Amino acid sequence: MTRSLDAELVLDAHARVGEGPVWDDANGTLVWVDIMGRAVHRYDPVRNDDRAIDVGQPVGAAVLRSNGNGLVLALRDGFGMLDERSGAVELVAPVEADVPTNRMNDGKCDPAGRFWAGTMATDELTRGAGALYRLDPDLQVRRMVDGITLSNGLDWSLDGREMYYIDSPTHGLDVFDFHLQDGSLGARRRLISIPRDEGLPDGMTVDAEGGLWVALHGSGTIRRYLADGTVDCIVHVPPPMVTCCAFGGPDLTDLYITTMREGLSAEASRAQPLAGALFVCRPGVRGRPPYRFAA
Ligand code: CA
Protein backbone atom coordinates (compact mmCIF):
# COMPACT_ATOMS: atom_id res chain seq x y z
CA MET A 1 0.00 0.00 0.00
CA THR A 2 1.23 3.48 -0.87
CA ARG A 3 1.86 5.68 2.15
CA SER A 4 0.87 9.35 2.06
CA LEU A 5 2.69 12.07 4.02
CA ASP A 6 2.51 15.84 4.27
CA ALA A 7 5.65 17.98 4.23
CA GLU A 8 5.89 20.91 6.62
CA LEU A 9 7.35 24.35 6.08
CA VAL A 10 10.91 24.87 7.30
CA LEU A 11 11.95 28.17 5.76
CA ASP A 12 9.83 30.65 3.82
CA ALA A 13 12.81 31.47 1.59
CA HIS A 14 10.82 32.87 -1.34
CA ALA A 15 13.48 31.53 -3.71
CA ARG A 16 13.02 32.09 -7.43
CA VAL A 17 14.22 28.55 -8.20
CA GLY A 18 15.12 26.66 -5.01
CA GLU A 19 17.16 23.59 -5.89
CA GLY A 20 19.95 21.17 -5.09
CA PRO A 21 19.68 20.48 -1.34
CA VAL A 22 22.71 18.67 0.13
CA TRP A 23 23.32 17.94 3.81
CA ASP A 24 26.71 18.92 5.22
CA ASP A 25 27.26 16.59 8.17
CA ALA A 26 30.47 18.42 9.10
CA ASN A 27 28.45 21.26 10.64
CA GLY A 28 24.81 20.17 10.49
CA THR A 29 23.69 22.57 7.78
CA LEU A 30 21.79 22.22 4.52
CA VAL A 31 23.43 23.69 1.43
CA TRP A 32 20.95 24.61 -1.31
CA VAL A 33 20.87 26.93 -4.30
CA ASP A 34 18.50 29.48 -5.80
CA ILE A 35 19.37 29.02 -9.47
CA MET A 36 17.90 32.22 -10.89
CA GLY A 37 18.51 34.06 -7.62
CA ARG A 38 22.22 33.41 -8.34
CA ALA A 39 22.80 32.37 -4.76
CA VAL A 40 24.20 29.51 -2.70
CA HIS A 41 22.46 29.14 0.67
CA ARG A 42 23.37 27.45 3.93
CA TYR A 43 20.48 26.71 6.28
CA ASP A 44 21.12 25.84 9.92
CA PRO A 45 18.01 24.07 11.23
CA VAL A 46 19.08 24.31 14.88
CA ARG A 47 19.39 28.09 14.76
CA ASN A 48 16.75 28.46 12.02
CA ASP A 49 19.28 30.67 10.26
CA ASP A 50 19.73 30.88 6.47
CA ARG A 51 22.67 32.64 4.83
CA ALA A 52 23.06 33.32 1.13
CA ILE A 53 26.13 34.07 -0.98
CA ASP A 54 25.63 35.88 -4.28
CA VAL A 55 27.69 33.97 -6.86
CA GLY A 56 27.03 36.40 -9.70
CA GLN A 57 25.44 34.04 -12.22
CA PRO A 58 22.83 31.24 -12.28
CA VAL A 59 23.99 28.26 -10.22
CA GLY A 60 22.43 24.83 -10.85
CA ALA A 61 24.09 22.82 -8.09
CA ALA A 62 26.64 22.93 -5.29
CA VAL A 63 28.61 19.98 -3.92
CA LEU A 64 30.72 19.54 -0.80
CA ARG A 65 34.46 18.89 -0.98
CA SER A 66 36.31 16.11 0.82
CA ASN A 67 38.86 18.66 2.03
CA GLY A 68 36.03 20.69 3.58
CA ASN A 69 37.32 23.83 1.92
CA GLY A 70 34.46 25.63 0.16
CA LEU A 71 32.07 24.21 -2.43
CA VAL A 72 32.22 23.21 -6.08
CA LEU A 73 29.48 24.75 -8.22
CA ALA A 74 27.76 24.00 -11.51
CA LEU A 75 27.43 27.57 -12.79
CA ARG A 76 25.91 28.97 -15.96
CA ASP A 77 29.40 29.16 -17.46
CA GLY A 78 30.79 25.87 -16.16
CA PHE A 79 32.29 24.35 -13.04
CA GLY A 80 33.58 26.76 -10.41
CA MET A 81 35.01 26.85 -6.90
CA LEU A 82 33.36 28.95 -4.20
CA ASP A 83 35.32 30.25 -1.22
CA GLU A 84 32.50 30.68 1.28
CA ARG A 85 34.50 32.99 3.55
CA SER A 86 35.28 35.60 0.92
CA GLY A 87 32.43 34.81 -1.47
CA ALA A 88 34.98 34.57 -4.31
CA VAL A 89 34.04 32.36 -7.26
CA GLU A 90 36.68 30.94 -9.59
CA LEU A 91 35.62 29.29 -12.85
CA VAL A 92 37.88 26.22 -13.09
CA ALA A 93 36.37 24.38 -16.06
CA PRO A 94 34.24 26.26 -18.62
CA VAL A 95 31.38 24.26 -20.14
CA GLU A 96 29.71 25.08 -23.47
CA ALA A 97 31.26 28.54 -23.56
CA ASP A 98 30.28 28.53 -27.26
CA VAL A 99 26.56 28.03 -26.40
CA PRO A 100 25.45 31.19 -24.55
CA THR A 101 21.83 30.01 -24.55
CA ASN A 102 22.68 27.02 -22.33
CA ARG A 103 23.31 26.90 -18.59
CA MET A 104 24.33 24.19 -16.15
CA ASN A 105 21.58 22.62 -14.07
CA ASP A 106 21.34 19.82 -11.50
CA GLY A 107 24.47 17.92 -10.41
CA LYS A 108 25.91 15.54 -7.82
CA CYS A 109 29.11 13.68 -6.94
CA ASP A 110 29.53 9.97 -7.65
CA PRO A 111 30.83 7.51 -5.01
CA ALA A 112 34.41 8.13 -6.24
CA GLY A 113 34.10 11.90 -5.82
CA ARG A 114 33.66 13.02 -9.45
CA PHE A 115 31.14 15.86 -9.97
CA TRP A 116 28.47 15.15 -12.61
CA ALA A 117 26.23 17.99 -13.87
CA GLY A 118 24.31 18.62 -17.05
CA THR A 119 23.15 21.53 -19.13
CA MET A 120 19.88 22.78 -20.55
CA ALA A 121 18.74 25.50 -22.89
CA THR A 122 17.59 28.53 -20.94
CA ASP A 123 14.38 28.58 -22.97
CA GLU A 124 13.80 24.97 -21.74
CA LEU A 125 12.58 24.09 -25.22
CA THR A 126 15.52 23.41 -27.52
CA ARG A 127 15.49 19.64 -27.77
CA GLY A 128 18.77 17.83 -27.40
CA ALA A 129 20.83 21.00 -26.97
CA GLY A 130 22.29 19.96 -23.64
CA ALA A 131 24.73 17.34 -22.38
CA LEU A 132 25.90 15.66 -19.20
CA TYR A 133 29.44 16.43 -17.99
CA ARG A 134 31.88 14.99 -15.49
CA LEU A 135 34.40 17.06 -13.56
CA ASP A 136 37.22 14.91 -12.18
CA PRO A 137 39.25 15.76 -9.08
CA ASP A 138 42.12 16.90 -11.37
CA LEU A 139 39.62 19.53 -12.71
CA GLN A 140 39.50 18.00 -16.19
CA VAL A 141 35.97 18.08 -17.60
CA ARG A 142 34.55 15.43 -19.92
CA ARG A 143 31.36 15.41 -21.99
CA MET A 144 29.71 12.09 -21.08
CA VAL A 145 26.19 12.07 -22.63
CA ASP A 146 24.93 14.07 -25.62
CA GLY A 147 21.44 14.92 -26.80
CA ILE A 148 20.03 15.98 -23.43
CA THR A 149 17.19 18.50 -23.35
CA LEU A 150 16.82 19.39 -19.65
CA SER A 151 19.45 17.63 -17.54
CA ASN A 152 18.07 17.08 -14.06
CA GLY A 153 18.22 14.68 -11.12
CA LEU A 154 20.78 11.93 -10.79
CA ASP A 155 22.12 9.54 -8.16
CA TRP A 156 23.76 6.14 -7.77
CA SER A 157 22.51 2.71 -6.74
CA LEU A 158 23.61 1.35 -3.37
CA ASP A 159 26.23 -0.91 -4.97
CA GLY A 160 27.56 1.93 -7.15
CA ARG A 161 27.07 -0.10 -10.33
CA GLU A 162 24.19 1.95 -11.74
CA MET A 163 23.59 5.66 -12.26
CA TYR A 164 20.03 6.95 -12.24
CA TYR A 165 19.37 9.92 -14.48
CA ILE A 166 16.48 12.23 -15.39
CA ASP A 167 16.22 14.22 -18.62
CA SER A 168 12.91 15.83 -17.64
CA PRO A 169 11.09 16.11 -21.00
CA THR A 170 11.51 12.35 -21.55
CA HIS A 171 8.93 11.85 -18.75
CA GLY A 172 10.84 9.17 -16.95
CA LEU A 173 13.92 8.01 -15.12
CA ASP A 174 16.70 6.14 -16.89
CA VAL A 175 19.49 4.00 -15.53
CA PHE A 176 23.01 3.64 -16.91
CA ASP A 177 25.43 0.83 -16.15
CA PHE A 178 28.16 2.60 -14.21
CA HIS A 179 31.82 1.67 -13.86
CA LEU A 180 32.98 3.11 -10.58
CA GLN A 181 36.69 2.63 -11.18
CA ASP A 182 37.00 4.84 -14.26
CA GLY A 183 33.68 6.71 -14.11
CA SER A 184 32.54 5.47 -17.52
CA LEU A 185 28.94 4.77 -18.50
CA GLY A 186 27.58 1.63 -20.15
CA ALA A 187 24.16 0.77 -21.50
CA ARG A 188 21.21 3.10 -20.85
CA ARG A 189 17.66 1.93 -20.33
CA ARG A 190 14.33 3.29 -19.13
CA LEU A 191 13.62 2.28 -15.53
CA ILE A 192 10.46 4.24 -14.69
CA SER A 193 8.03 6.02 -16.99
CA ILE A 194 6.06 8.81 -15.35
CA PRO A 195 2.71 9.78 -16.88
CA ARG A 196 2.39 13.49 -17.68
CA ASP A 197 -0.52 13.95 -15.31
CA GLU A 198 1.71 12.86 -12.39
CA GLY A 199 4.15 15.75 -12.99
CA LEU A 200 7.48 16.29 -14.70
CA PRO A 201 10.40 14.37 -13.13
CA ASP A 202 12.92 16.85 -11.72
CA GLY A 203 15.44 16.27 -8.88
CA MET A 204 15.93 13.00 -7.03
CA THR A 205 17.77 11.18 -4.26
CA VAL A 206 18.39 7.55 -3.35
CA ASP A 207 17.84 6.45 0.28
CA ALA A 208 19.79 3.94 2.36
CA GLU A 209 17.41 1.13 1.34
CA GLY A 210 17.76 1.87 -2.38
CA GLY A 211 14.40 3.66 -2.74
CA LEU A 212 14.25 6.47 -5.33
CA TRP A 213 12.68 9.76 -4.20
CA VAL A 214 11.73 11.85 -7.23
CA ALA A 215 10.37 15.42 -7.21
CA LEU A 216 7.48 15.59 -9.69
CA HIS A 217 7.42 19.19 -10.83
CA GLY A 218 3.95 20.70 -11.15
CA SER A 219 2.28 18.05 -8.99
CA GLY A 220 3.24 19.17 -5.48
CA THR A 221 4.46 15.66 -4.75
CA ILE A 222 7.65 13.71 -4.13
CA ARG A 223 7.26 10.01 -4.84
CA ARG A 224 9.32 7.12 -3.59
CA TYR A 225 9.75 4.47 -6.25
CA LEU A 226 11.09 1.01 -5.69
CA ALA A 227 13.47 -0.36 -8.31
CA ASP A 228 10.59 -2.20 -10.01
CA GLY A 229 8.74 1.10 -10.53
CA THR A 230 6.20 0.60 -7.75
CA VAL A 231 5.24 3.79 -5.88
CA ASP A 232 5.77 3.16 -2.18
CA CYS A 233 5.19 6.61 -0.67
CA ILE A 234 3.83 10.00 -1.79
CA VAL A 235 4.84 13.19 0.02
CA HIS A 236 2.52 16.15 -0.51
CA VAL A 237 4.04 19.65 -0.61
CA PRO A 238 1.91 22.85 -0.72
CA PRO A 239 3.48 24.50 -3.82
CA PRO A 240 3.01 22.49 -7.02
CA MET A 241 6.48 23.38 -8.35
CA VAL A 242 8.64 21.02 -6.29
CA THR A 243 12.18 20.76 -7.64
CA CYS A 244 14.44 18.46 -5.63
CA CYS A 245 14.89 16.58 -2.36
CA ALA A 246 17.69 15.27 -0.15
CA PHE A 247 17.97 13.63 3.24
CA GLY A 248 19.51 15.58 6.09
CA GLY A 249 19.45 16.03 9.83
CA PRO A 250 21.73 14.37 12.41
CA ASP A 251 20.37 10.89 11.60
CA LEU A 252 19.68 11.58 7.90
CA THR A 253 15.98 11.00 8.54
CA ASP A 254 14.71 14.44 7.43
CA LEU A 255 13.75 14.68 3.77
CA TYR A 256 14.33 18.30 2.74
CA ILE A 257 12.37 19.52 -0.28
CA THR A 258 13.01 22.62 -2.41
CA THR A 259 10.41 24.51 -4.46
CA MET A 260 10.28 27.44 -6.88
CA ARG A 261 8.12 30.41 -7.83
CA GLU A 262 9.75 31.50 -11.11
CA GLY A 263 7.24 32.03 -13.91
CA LEU A 264 4.15 32.29 -11.71
CA SER A 265 1.64 34.96 -12.65
CA ALA A 266 0.70 37.54 -10.00
CA GLU A 267 -2.53 35.66 -9.45
CA ALA A 268 -0.76 32.31 -9.10
CA SER A 269 1.74 33.86 -6.68
CA ARG A 270 -1.12 34.94 -4.45
CA ALA A 271 -2.58 31.45 -4.60
CA GLN A 272 0.83 29.86 -3.80
CA PRO A 273 2.34 32.04 -1.06
CA LEU A 274 4.83 29.31 -0.13
CA ALA A 275 6.22 28.80 -3.64
CA GLY A 276 10.01 29.02 -3.27
CA ALA A 277 10.00 27.83 0.34
CA LEU A 278 11.94 24.93 1.89
CA PHE A 279 9.99 22.00 3.34
CA VAL A 280 10.75 18.85 5.32
CA CYS A 281 9.12 15.54 6.13
CA ARG A 282 10.20 12.47 8.08
CA PRO A 283 9.23 9.43 6.07
CA GLY A 284 10.79 6.84 8.37
CA VAL A 285 13.63 5.96 6.00
CA ARG A 286 17.25 7.07 6.28
CA GLY A 287 19.18 8.79 3.54
CA ARG A 288 22.83 8.32 2.66
CA PRO A 289 25.53 10.88 3.37
CA PRO A 290 26.24 12.79 0.14
CA TYR A 291 29.37 11.95 -1.79
CA ARG A 292 31.93 14.75 -1.75
CA PHE A 293 34.15 16.07 -4.51
CA ALA A 294 37.46 14.27 -4.01
CA ALA A 295 39.74 17.30 -3.94
CA1 CA B 1 15.96 20.63 -11.25
Residues whose N, C-alpha, C, O or C-beta is under 5 A from the ligand:
A	BS01	CA	D106 N152 D202 G203 T243
